């Protein structure tokens, strides 16, 4: 299966995703034809840029003749317009506004202006680009434009799903009905180009599954239409529910609402770099060039390795250890059951001789790193220990799968382990065998023996 992996070490925005698609092989002409199919006053511009030495494709969207600017750029542009209003125009007849747009483009993070509800904005706050866009496009109108575009039906469905995710997030944040949520006019065009082209481009690459790294959301604050908010912005946080996120400490908004909506809709799951045969890689550039940080989105394409070709994997696990010499043995057994029920990978005890020659038990818990806090709290609550040792270790794990076999008493699952496609171990699931033995009043060992026999015959 053809898969793609998104490396979001510098976040993601709509234009960064388009740049990565083009860099990975999507034809710019296809995206230009997609924009034309929307019948909007918009065009795209493609260029090669460098971000901290990394060559990447930069995609810029012009709506109504104006270049799509980051959220921060809207704010700075509004302030610049206010300052220019107090300064006489130069004798040449060219305004400062015209000169700045021609020779001094704003170099800030790439973002789409967000959805806005019908609620009034802050008093005196200028509209983006200096225009009055209080009557923007609503989701109903946007859906109609997408449905009427001459693109594939699957791309239409994907684009509408992305817009739906955006609308639901903004409606939740503003406690408003989703149909009352509107894009500002220029922002609607920018977002429509990004989202529809993202759907068409992803389809053109023939991606069967899109996998994503944890998202670097950045930090600091950002000014939205309703005030100043911490990064990530409220709508972005809502869209990133169930996603893996972190902040590298960079004080900038790295994940935009549009980028988050694309991830929410297209990404199947979050994981480390998958097992795959790499075919090509594309880099999409953000607007700002940070010092010492490549502001790019990387998209890697290739074929997923079949299970038979996949080698055993290596993973990081956490080890929790506690010495206990004053705990009731009955409680110890209960604690082991609780730890396993709460998701521990394994729990075991070993007899140890402790200080003052007291016999004790070494409790060892193996778990995933993200479970450490929960299991640590459980150990403190349920045992008499005053301290817990913790360390991380690497473990090699064989590929495993379940195979179900039928015995005369019922079905039993067989856990099968393999190394490089060759079966090395197999064993019947104890709980299945125990249940059948109890229900049919037969010896447990007979159920286990027949389950193994059925598996060996089935696998010949």
Buried (B, 14 or more C-beta within 10 A) or exposed (E): EBBBBBBBBBBBBBBBBBBBBBBBBBEBEBBBBBBEBBEBEBBBEBEEBBBBEBEBBBBBBBBEEBBBBBBBBBBBBBEBBEEBEEEEEEEEEEBBBEEBBEEEEBEBBBBBBBBBBBEEBEEEEBBBBBEEBEEBBBBEEBBEBBEEBEBEEEBBEBBBBBBBBBBBBBBBBBEBEBEBBBBBBBBBBBBBBBBBBBBBBBBBBEBEBBBBBBBBBBBEEBBBBBEEBEBBBBBBBBBBEEBBBEBEEBEBBBBBBBBBBBBBBBBEEBEEEBBBEEEEBBBBBBBBBBEEBBBBBBBBBBBBBEEEEBBBEEEEBBBBBBBBBEBEEEEBEEBBEBBEEBEBBEBEBEEEEBEEEEEBBBBBBBBBEEBBEEBBEBBBEBBEBEEBEEEEEEEEEBBEEEBBBEBEBBEBBBBBBBEEEEEEEBBBBEEBBEBBBEEEEBEEEBBBBBBBEBBEEEEE
